[in-house]
Amino acid sequence: MRRPLVIGNWKMHLGPRDAEALVRAVDEGRLSSNEAQAGVAPPYISIPAVSACLANSELLLCAQNMHQEEKGAFTGEVSAAMLTEAGVKMVLLGHSERRTLFGETDEQIGLKVAAAAARGLVPVLCIGETEEQRDRGETLEVVGRQLAAGLGDMPVSDGSELVVAYEPVWAIGTGRTATPEQVDEVHRAIRGMLTEHRGAVAAGGVRLLYGGSVKPGNARELFSLADVDGGLIGGASLEARSFLDILFAARTE
């Protein structure tokens, strides 16, 4: 059975002091049993402070991005090895903001996924269509292309090596949320694509997260869908109470 997972993507918010305060509040507020697994993805500069807070915690430390090369003249970048040394367990790759604002390509994201996996990091591969692509009926074609390129030749055995996050671009930070029917259709399709690429056993173990204006008020309905295993949370993860409410909505019974 796939354990629910909820990750807070803090984006370019919270320096070390505020990041430490938030992660302490989240860690103290978690349930002790029947809970979803939780992770936080702070900005690079706040990773050391958060890592120190999580020394004896089950909260997962995640990163928001990384470079595909091990080292070199890449000003402003960090490698998978650096993240591992800092205590990071998972890394978000292919987020729509990286694709649209920074021009990352499907090919580049595939290289990053491979580099992360080679270093023992769990890639959280983000995929999703724009509003225009959805209006043209291209949703499944787009997410299928992004998924295939992101997977590349990465080996997946039981599914624990990979997380996939479906984030329709038109629902990120807009207040719009895909309907449960829309989310269910895409997540079922992604599970089927994973089965084609890596087989039923691996596909059955990969956790599929939904992201896109998830809030305490809609989380439980979204997380009740059979192929939704949790969420990648943006703005609602910047306040402990709202993030915890979303986390509790994903708890197992």
C-alpha positions as CSV (number, residue, x, y, z in Angstrom):
1,M,0.0,0.0,0.0
2,R,1.3,3.4,-1.0
3,R,1.9,5.7,2.0
4,P,0.4,9.2,1.4
5,L,3.0,11.9,0.9
6,V,2.5,15.7,1.2
7,I,5.4,18.0,0.3
8,G,5.5,21.7,0.9
9,N,7.3,23.7,-1.8
10,W,8.2,27.0,-0.2
11,K,9.6,28.4,-3.5
12,M,11.5,31.7,-2.9
13,H,10.1,32.3,0.6
14,L,11.5,31.9,4.1
15,G,15.1,32.7,5.0
16,P,16.9,30.5,7.6
17,R,15.3,32.0,10.7
18,D,11.7,31.9,9.4
19,A,12.3,28.5,7.8
20,E,13.4,27.1,11.1
21,A,10.4,28.5,12.9
22,L,8.0,27.0,10.4
23,V,9.5,23.6,10.2
24,R,9.5,23.3,14.0
25,A,5.8,24.2,14.1
26,V,5.0,21.6,11.5
27,D,7.1,18.9,13.1
28,E,5.5,19.6,16.5
29,G,2.0,19.5,15.1
30,R,2.2,16.3,13.2
31,L,0.1,13.3,14.3
32,S,2.0,10.4,15.9
33,S,0.2,7.6,14.1
34,N,-1.8,6.9,10.9
35,E,-0.3,9.9,9.3
36,A,0.9,10.7,5.8
37,Q,4.6,11.1,5.2
38,A,5.5,14.8,5.0
39,G,8.3,16.8,3.5
40,V,9.4,20.4,3.0
41,A,11.4,22.0,0.2
42,P,13.0,25.2,1.5
43,P,15.2,27.6,-0.6
44,Y,18.8,26.4,-0.9
45,I,20.0,29.0,1.7
46,S,17.6,27.6,4.3
47,I,18.4,24.0,3.8
48,P,21.2,23.8,6.5
49,A,18.9,25.4,9.1
50,V,16.0,23.1,8.3
51,S,18.3,20.1,8.1
52,A,19.5,20.8,11.7
53,C,15.9,21.0,12.9
54,L,15.1,17.6,11.3
55,A,18.0,15.7,12.8
56,N,15.6,13.5,14.9
57,S,12.4,13.9,12.8
58,E,10.6,11.9,10.2
59,L,9.9,14.9,8.1
60,L,11.7,14.6,4.8
61,L,14.1,17.4,3.6
62,C,13.6,18.1,0.0
63,A,15.2,20.5,-2.5
64,Q,13.5,22.6,-5.1
65,N,15.9,21.9,-8.0
66,M,19.5,20.8,-8.9
67,H,21.9,20.7,-11.8
68,Q,22.5,17.6,-13.7
69,E,26.3,17.8,-13.5
70,E,28.4,16.7,-10.5
71,K,30.6,19.8,-10.5
72,G,31.9,22.5,-12.8
73,A,31.6,26.2,-13.8
74,F,27.8,26.5,-13.2
75,T,27.4,29.7,-11.2
76,G,24.4,29.6,-8.9
77,E,23.8,25.9,-9.3
78,V,24.1,22.9,-6.9
79,S,24.6,19.2,-7.6
80,A,23.0,16.1,-6.3
81,A,26.1,15.3,-4.3
82,M,25.9,18.6,-2.5
83,L,22.2,18.1,-1.7
84,T,22.9,14.6,-0.4
85,E,25.7,15.9,1.9
86,A,23.3,18.5,3.2
87,G,20.8,15.8,4.3
88,V,18.3,16.2,1.4
89,K,16.3,13.1,0.6
90,M,14.1,14.2,-2.3
91,V,14.4,16.8,-5.0
92,L,11.7,18.5,-7.1
93,L,12.6,18.4,-10.8
94,G,10.7,19.8,-13.8
95,H,8.4,22.1,-11.9
96,S,6.5,24.3,-14.3
97,E,8.2,27.4,-13.1
98,R,11.5,25.9,-14.0
99,R,10.2,24.9,-17.4
100,T,8.4,28.2,-18.2
101,L,10.5,30.9,-16.4
102,F,14.0,29.3,-16.8
103,G,13.6,27.4,-20.1
104,E,14.3,23.9,-18.8
105,T,13.6,21.3,-21.5
106,D,12.2,17.8,-21.2
107,E,15.7,16.5,-22.2
108,Q,17.4,18.5,-19.4
109,I,14.9,17.4,-16.8
110,G,15.5,13.8,-17.8
111,L,19.3,14.3,-17.2
112,K,18.5,15.8,-13.8
113,V,16.3,12.8,-12.8
114,A,19.0,10.4,-13.8
115,A,21.6,12.3,-11.9
116,A,19.5,12.5,-8.7
117,A,18.6,8.8,-8.8
118,A,22.3,7.9,-9.3
119,R,23.1,9.8,-6.0
120,G,20.3,8.1,-4.1
121,L,17.9,11.1,-4.1
122,V,14.3,10.4,-4.9
123,P,13.3,12.6,-7.9
124,V,9.9,14.2,-7.6
125,L,9.2,14.6,-11.4
126,C,6.7,17.4,-12.0
127,I,4.6,17.3,-15.1
128,G,1.5,19.2,-16.3
129,E,-0.1,21.0,-19.2
130,T,-0.8,24.7,-19.8
131,E,-4.3,26.1,-20.1
132,E,-3.9,26.4,-23.9
133,Q,-2.8,22.7,-24.2
134,R,-5.8,21.6,-22.1
135,D,-8.1,23.7,-24.3
136,R,-6.7,22.0,-27.4
137,G,-7.2,18.5,-25.8
138,E,-3.5,17.8,-25.5
139,T,-3.3,17.1,-21.8
140,L,-2.5,13.4,-21.9
141,E,-0.1,13.9,-24.9
142,V,1.8,16.6,-23.0
143,V,2.1,14.7,-19.7
144,G,2.9,11.5,-21.5
145,R,5.8,13.2,-23.3
146,Q,7.1,14.9,-20.1
147,L,6.8,11.6,-18.2
148,A,8.7,9.6,-20.8
149,A,11.5,12.2,-21.1
150,G,11.8,12.5,-17.4
151,L,12.0,8.8,-16.8
152,G,14.6,8.3,-19.5
153,D,16.5,5.1,-18.7
154,M,16.1,5.4,-14.9
155,P,15.5,2.0,-13.4
156,V,12.4,1.6,-11.2
157,S,11.8,-1.6,-9.4
158,D,9.3,-1.3,-6.6
159,G,8.3,2.4,-7.2
160,S,9.9,3.8,-4.1
161,E,12.7,5.3,-6.2
162,L,10.4,7.9,-7.8
163,V,7.5,10.3,-7.1
164,V,5.5,11.9,-9.9
165,A,3.6,15.2,-9.3
166,Y,0.9,16.2,-11.7
167,E,0.5,20.0,-11.6
168,P,-1.7,21.6,-14.3
169,V,0.1,24.9,-15.0
170,W,-3.2,26.8,-15.1
171,A,-4.0,25.8,-11.5
172,I,-0.7,26.8,-9.9
173,G,-1.0,29.9,-7.7
174,T,-4.1,31.0,-9.6
175,G,-6.7,29.9,-7.1
176,R,-8.2,27.6,-9.7
177,T,-8.1,23.9,-9.0
178,A,-8.7,21.0,-11.4
179,T,-12.0,19.2,-10.7
180,P,-11.7,15.8,-9.0
181,E,-12.9,14.3,-12.3
182,Q,-10.1,16.0,-14.2
183,V,-7.5,15.0,-11.6
184,D,-8.8,11.4,-11.6
185,E,-8.6,11.1,-15.4
186,V,-5.0,12.3,-15.6
187,H,-3.7,10.4,-12.6
188,R,-5.2,7.2,-13.9
189,A,-3.6,7.8,-17.3
190,I,-0.2,8.5,-15.6
191,R,-0.4,5.2,-13.7
192,G,-1.2,3.5,-17.0
193,M,1.8,5.2,-18.7
194,L,4.1,4.1,-15.9
195,T,2.8,0.5,-16.3
196,E,3.7,0.7,-20.0
197,H,7.2,2.1,-19.3
198,R,8.2,0.2,-16.1
199,G,5.7,-2.6,-15.6
200,A,2.8,-3.1,-13.2
201,V,4.8,-3.7,-10.0
202,A,6.9,-0.5,-10.3
203,A,3.9,1.6,-11.5
204,G,1.8,0.4,-8.5
205,G,4.5,1.6,-6.1
206,V,5.1,5.1,-7.5
207,R,3.3,7.8,-5.5
208,L,1.4,10.3,-7.7
209,L,0.9,13.7,-6.1
210,Y,-1.5,16.4,-7.2
211,G,-0.5,20.0,-7.0
212,G,-2.4,23.2,-8.0
213,S,-4.1,25.4,-5.4
214,V,-4.6,22.6,-2.9
215,K,-6.1,24.0,0.3
216,P,-7.4,22.5,3.5
217,G,-10.9,22.9,2.1
218,N,-10.4,20.7,-1.0
219,A,-7.6,18.4,0.1
220,R,-9.6,15.6,1.5
221,E,-11.8,15.2,-1.7
222,L,-8.7,15.3,-3.9
223,F,-6.7,12.8,-1.8
224,S,-9.7,10.4,-1.7
225,L,-9.1,9.6,-5.4
226,A,-7.7,6.1,-5.9
227,D,-4.6,7.3,-7.8
228,V,-3.9,10.4,-5.8
229,D,-1.3,9.6,-3.2
230,G,-0.9,13.1,-1.7
231,G,0.0,16.6,-2.8
232,L,2.7,19.0,-3.7
233,I,1.6,22.2,-1.9
234,G,2.7,25.7,-2.7
235,G,1.2,28.7,-0.9
236,A,-0.7,26.8,1.7
237,S,2.5,25.2,3.0
238,L,3.9,28.6,4.1
239,E,1.7,28.6,7.2
240,A,1.9,25.7,9.7
241,R,-1.8,25.3,10.4
242,S,-2.9,25.1,6.8
243,F,-0.1,22.7,5.9
244,L,-0.9,20.5,8.8
245,D,-4.6,20.5,7.9
246,I,-3.7,19.3,4.4
247,L,-1.4,16.7,5.9
248,F,-4.1,15.4,8.1
249,A,-6.5,15.2,5.2
250,A,-4.1,12.7,3.6
251,R,-3.7,10.5,6.7
252,T,-4.4,6.8,6.4
253,E,-7.4,5.4,8.4
